[in-house]
Amino acid sequence: MLIANKCDLGSLRAVPVEDAQEFAERENLFFMETSALQSTNVEGAFMTVLTEIYKIISKNTLIAAPGADYGKSQSLKGTRIVVPGQDSDSGGNSGGCCMSS
């Protein structure tokens, strides 16, 4: 995964977006631009990381269970990923580590 931060400061780019995309494709990486200041794609980047980790863990669990019923893997049953701040009781408060007052 290749994440480019500060996409809101396009005039100060050290690497053109096209070069970053080409590099990501060449290295078989997911590419995304983010801006913490504007809150652009920040949540999406974290969700993508969580999703990819879950896929890898799920795949490894299935591989590690020889002879198991792959349609009903018991080791994955009930697996839940909780993302802080995503519960319905938060009252719409979308606080995080990068907040301005």
C-alpha positions as CSV (number, residue, x, y, z in Angstrom):
1,M,0.0,0.0,0.0
2,L,1.3,3.4,-0.9
3,I,-0.4,6.4,0.7
4,A,0.5,9.9,-0.4
5,N,-0.4,12.6,2.2
6,K,-1.0,16.3,1.9
7,C,-2.7,16.1,-1.5
8,D,-4.2,19.5,-0.6
9,L,-0.7,21.0,-1.2
10,G,-0.4,20.1,-4.9
11,S,2.0,23.0,-5.6
12,L,4.5,21.6,-3.2
13,R,4.5,18.0,-4.5
14,A,7.9,16.3,-4.4
15,V,6.6,13.4,-6.5
16,P,4.0,13.9,-9.3
17,V,0.9,11.8,-8.8
18,E,1.4,10.0,-12.1
19,D,4.9,8.8,-11.0
20,A,3.4,7.6,-7.7
21,Q,0.6,5.7,-9.5
22,E,3.1,4.1,-12.0
23,F,5.3,3.0,-9.1
24,A,2.4,1.5,-7.2
25,E,1.3,-0.4,-10.3
26,R,4.8,-1.6,-11.0
27,E,5.2,-2.8,-7.4
28,N,1.6,-4.2,-7.3
29,L,0.6,-1.8,-4.5
30,F,-2.7,-0.1,-3.7
31,F,-2.3,3.7,-4.2
32,M,-4.3,6.5,-2.5
33,E,-3.8,10.2,-1.9
34,T,-4.9,11.7,1.5
35,S,-5.1,15.0,3.2
36,A,-5.4,15.0,7.0
37,L,-6.1,18.8,6.9
38,Q,-9.1,18.4,4.6
39,S,-10.0,14.9,5.9
40,T,-9.7,13.5,2.4
41,N,-9.5,9.7,2.1
42,V,-8.1,9.4,5.6
43,E,-10.8,7.0,6.8
44,G,-10.8,5.2,3.5
45,A,-7.1,4.6,3.8
46,F,-7.5,3.1,7.3
47,M,-10.5,1.0,6.2
48,T,-8.5,-0.4,3.3
49,V,-5.7,-1.4,5.6
50,L,-8.1,-3.1,8.0
51,T,-9.8,-4.9,5.1
52,E,-6.5,-6.1,3.6
53,I,-5.3,-7.3,7.0
54,Y,-8.6,-9.2,7.5
55,K,-8.3,-10.8,4.1
56,I,-4.8,-12.0,4.8
57,I,-5.6,-13.3,8.2
58,S,-8.7,-15.1,6.9
59,K,-6.7,-16.7,4.0
60,N,-3.9,-17.8,6.4
61,T,-6.5,-19.3,8.8
62,L,-8.0,-21.3,6.0
63,I,-4.6,-22.5,4.8
64,A,-3.6,-23.5,8.4
65,A,-6.7,-25.7,8.9
66,P,-6.1,-28.7,6.6
67,G,-9.1,-30.9,6.2
68,A,-11.5,-28.3,7.5
69,D,-14.8,-27.5,5.9
70,Y,-13.7,-24.4,4.0
71,G,-17.3,-23.2,3.6
72,K,-17.7,-23.2,7.4
73,S,-14.4,-22.3,9.0
74,Q,-14.9,-22.4,12.7
75,S,-11.9,-20.3,13.4
76,L,-13.4,-17.4,11.5
77,K,-16.9,-17.7,13.0
78,G,-17.7,-14.7,15.0
79,T,-14.7,-12.7,14.0
80,R,-15.4,-9.0,14.3
81,I,-13.3,-6.0,13.6
82,V,-14.3,-2.9,15.6
83,V,-13.2,0.4,14.3
84,P,-13.0,3.0,17.0
85,G,-15.4,5.9,16.5
86,Q,-17.7,3.9,14.1
87,D,-20.3,2.8,16.6
88,S,-23.8,4.2,16.3
89,D,-23.8,5.6,19.8
90,S,-21.1,8.2,19.0
91,G,-23.7,10.9,18.4
92,G,-22.1,12.0,15.1
93,N,-18.8,13.1,16.7
94,S,-16.1,12.2,14.2
95,G,-13.1,13.1,16.4
96,G,-9.7,11.7,15.7
97,C,-6.0,12.3,16.2
98,C,-5.9,15.2,13.7
99,M,-8.5,17.8,14.8
100,S,-8.4,21.6,14.7
101,S,-10.1,23.6,17.3
